[in-house]
Amino acid sequence: MSLIRRLAELRESEERGILFTAIDGEEAGTNVLVLESGERVGDGLEQAVAQFDELIRRGRNRLLTLDDGSKVFAEWYGPPPRLFVYGAVDTAEAMCRGAKLLGWHAIVADARAKFATRERIPSADELIVEWPQEALAQVRPDHQTAIVVALETEAFYIGALGSRRNQERRRERLLEAGVEEASLERIMGPCGLDVGADTQEETALAILAEILAVRGEREGGFLRDAKKRIHVEVE
C-alpha cells in the first residue's frame, strides 16, 4: 500500500501514527510511517523509529537529531485529545466549552440522567449516563485522554475537583479501600493552576491550563520567569 493512500486512510479511521521524514544526511527524503497498531509502511530510519513509543504518547510533532547529527522530522497523526469529566456539574459545561476551543473531544458522564442532558451540558461531544466504572469502561481512557475524577487508567492527567479538606477525605477513603499510595500521587487535587479562579468559567480555564501544562511537560508558572522557549519547541 502506498504511503500517501495510508495517510489518507488515517484521517478516516482515527488511528494514531508517526510519519518519519529524513530531512538531511544519507537517508534524506526517506519516509517511514509507523502506526500504533504496529503496522509499518516504508523502510529505514531505524534510530528514529525506535523512539516511536515516546513520540506517540507525547502527541506532538518533533524534530529528532540522530547520533550522526542528521535530522528526522516526526509528524504526529491521530484524532484530537479527549477530555473526560465525570460529574455533570456546571463546571463540566464550562470545561467542555474550553476544550472545544482547543479542538479537543469532550465527554461528560454522570449516573444521574436528569443532570447529564443536552440542556445542561450542550458543549459536550458525548454524554454518558452510567456509574463511574461503567463510564470508564465505555470511554476506555488512554494516553491521549485527560480525566477530571478517575484513577486506574492510562490517562496522562487525572484531576479531582473539591476543596483541600475534601481531597484529604477522599485520599483517606481510597487508602482504606486498598488504593496504592503511588496511584494517589497521580491525582492533581484540587485540580487547576493557581490563577485566583472564582467563577465556574475561571475554574474551568485553570483546570484546562493545568492539563495543557502537564501535557507539554511545563510547570505552568509565569512566562517571564520561564527558562524554556515561550512556545513548545520542535526539538
C-alpha positions in Angstrom: 0.0 0.0 0.0 1.3 3.4 -0.9 2.3 5.9 1.8 0.0 8.6 0.6 -3.0 6.3 0.5 -2.3 5.1 4.0 -2.0 8.6 5.4 -5.3 9.5 3.8 -6.9 6.5 5.4 -5.7 7.6 8.9 -7.9 10.7 8.8 -11.0 8.4 8.3 -10.0 5.6 10.7 -8.7 7.9 13.5 -5.7 5.6 14.0 -2.6 7.1 15.6 0.8 7.1 13.9 4.0 8.9 13.3 5.4 9.8 9.9 9.2 9.9 10.0 10.9 12.0 7.3 14.6 12.4 7.0 15.4 16.0 6.1 19.2 15.6 5.7 22.0 13.0 5.9 22.4 9.8 3.9 18.7 8.9 4.1 17.4 12.4 3.2 14.0 12.2 1.7 13.2 8.8 3.2 9.7 8.4 4.7 8.6 5.8 7.2 5.0 5.6 8.6 4.6 3.7 11.9 1.1 3.1 13.4 0.2 2.4 17.0 -1.1 -1.0 15.9 2.4 -2.0 14.8 1.8 -1.6 11.1 4.8 0.0 9.2 5.0 1.5 5.7 8.5 2.1 4.4 12.0 1.0 5.4 14.9 2.7 7.1 15.3 5.4 9.8 15.7 2.7 12.5 17.1 5.0 15.1 14.2 7.5 14.7 11.6 4.7 14.6 13.0 3.3 17.9 11.6 6.4 19.6 8.0 5.7 18.4 6.6 4.8 21.8 7.7 8.1 23.4 6.6 10.2 20.4 3.1 8.7 20.1 2.4 9.4 23.8 3.7 12.9 23.6 1.1 13.8 21.0 3.2 16.4 19.2 5.4 16.9 16.2 9.1 16.8 16.9 12.4 17.3 15.2 14.8 14.5 16.1 18.6 14.8 16.0 20.2 11.4 15.5 23.6 10.2 16.7 25.3 11.1 13.4 23.9 14.6 13.5 21.3 14.1 10.8 17.7 15.2 11.4 14.4 13.5 11.1 11.0 15.2 11.4 8.5 13.1 13.3 4.9 14.2 12.4 2.1 13.0 14.7 -1.2 11.8 13.2 -4.3 10.9 15.1 -7.6 12.2 16.5 -7.7 15.1 18.9 -7.0 14.6 22.6 -10.1 13.8 24.7 -11.3 15.4 27.9 -13.4 13.1 30.1 -15.3 14.7 33.0 -17.2 12.6 35.4 -19.9 14.6 37.1 -22.4 16.7 35.0 -21.9 19.9 37.2 -21.8 23.4 35.9 -18.0 23.4 35.8 -18.2 20.4 33.4 -20.0 22.5 30.9 -17.5 25.3 31.2 -14.7 22.8 30.7 -16.3 21.4 27.6 -16.6 24.9 26.1 -12.9 25.5 26.8 -12.0 22.1 25.4 -13.8 22.7 22.2 -11.9 26.0 21.7 -8.7 23.8 21.9 -10.1 21.4 19.3 -10.4 18.6 21.8 -13.2 16.0 22.1 -15.2 16.5 25.3 -17.0 13.7 27.1 -19.2 14.1 30.3 -20.6 11.2 32.3 -22.9 11.0 35.3 -25.2 8.3 36.7 -27.9 10.9 37.2 -29.8 11.1 33.9 -31.5 14.4 34.9 -28.1 16.1 35.1 -26.4 14.5 32.1 -28.6 16.3 29.5 -28.0 18.4 26.4 -29.9 21.2 28.1 -27.3 21.3 31.0 -24.2 20.3 29.1 -24.7 21.5 25.5 -21.0 21.7 24.7 -20.1 18.0 25.3 -19.4 15.9 22.3 -20.6 12.9 24.2 -22.9 12.4 27.2 -22.9 9.1 29.1 -25.4 8.1 31.7 -23.5 5.5 33.7 -21.8 4.9 37.1 -18.1 5.7 37.1 -16.8 2.2 36.4 -19.2 1.6 33.5 -18.5 5.1 32.1 -14.7 4.4 32.2 -15.2 1.1 30.5 -17.1 2.8 27.7 -14.7 5.6 27.2 -11.5 3.5 27.7 -9.2 6.3 28.6 -5.7 6.1 27.0 -2.6 8.2 26.8 -4.3 11.0 24.9 -7.1 11.3 27.4 -7.3 13.9 30.3 -9.7 13.0 33.1 -11.3 15.0 35.8 -12.0 12.4 38.5 -10.8 8.8 37.9 -7.9 6.6 38.9 -6.8 3.3 37.3 -6.3 4.4 33.7 -3.6 5.3 31.3 -4.8 8.9 31.2 -1.9 11.4 31.0 -3.8 13.7 33.5 -6.1 12.9 36.4 -7.7 15.9 38.2 -10.1 16.0 41.2 -12.4 18.9 41.9 -13.1 19.9 45.5 -11.5 21.7 48.5 -8.3 20.6 50.2 -10.4 19.2 53.0 -12.4 17.1 50.6 -9.2 15.9 48.9 -7.8 14.7 52.2 -11.1 12.8 53.0 -11.1 11.3 49.5 -7.5 10.2 50.0 -8.2 8.6 53.3 -11.2 6.7 51.9 -9.2 5.5 48.9 -6.3 4.3 51.1 -8.8 2.4 53.3 -10.2 0.8 50.1 -6.8 -0.5 49.2 -5.7 2.0 46.6 -1.9 2.3 46.5 -0.1 5.5 47.5 1.6 5.6 44.1 -1.7 5.7 42.4 -3.0 8.5 44.6 0.1 10.6 43.7 -1.2 10.8 40.1 -4.2 12.8 41.2 -4.0 16.6 40.8 -6.3 17.7 43.5 -7.5 20.3 44.0 -7.0 20.4 40.2 -6.1 23.6 38.3 -3.4 26.2 38.3 -3.4 28.9 41.0 -4.8 31.8 39.0 -7.3 33.1 41.6 -10.3 31.5 39.8 -13.7 32.5 41.2 -16.4 31.7 38.7 -17.1 28.3 37.1 -15.6 29.5 33.8 -12.4 30.7 35.5 -12.2 27.4 37.3 -12.5 25.5 34.0 -9.8 27.7 32.5 -7.5 27.0 35.4 -8.0 23.2 35.1 -7.6 23.2 31.3 -4.4 25.3 31.7 -3.0 22.7 34.1 -3.9 19.9 31.7 -2.0 21.7 28.9 1.0 22.3 31.2 1.1 18.6 32.2 0.8 17.5 28.5 3.6 20.0 27.5 5.8 19.0 30.4 5.8 22.5 31.8 5.5 23.9 35.3 2.7 26.3 34.5 4.3 29.4 36.0 4.8 33.0 34.6 6.3 33.1 31.1 8.5 35.9 32.1 10.2 33.5 34.6 10.3 30.6 32.3 13.8 29.2 31.3 12.3 27.4 28.2 11.0 28.9 25.0 7.6 30.5 25.1 6.1 28.0 22.7 6.7 24.3 22.9 9.7 23.9 20.7 10.1 21.3 17.9 13.2 19.7 19.2 
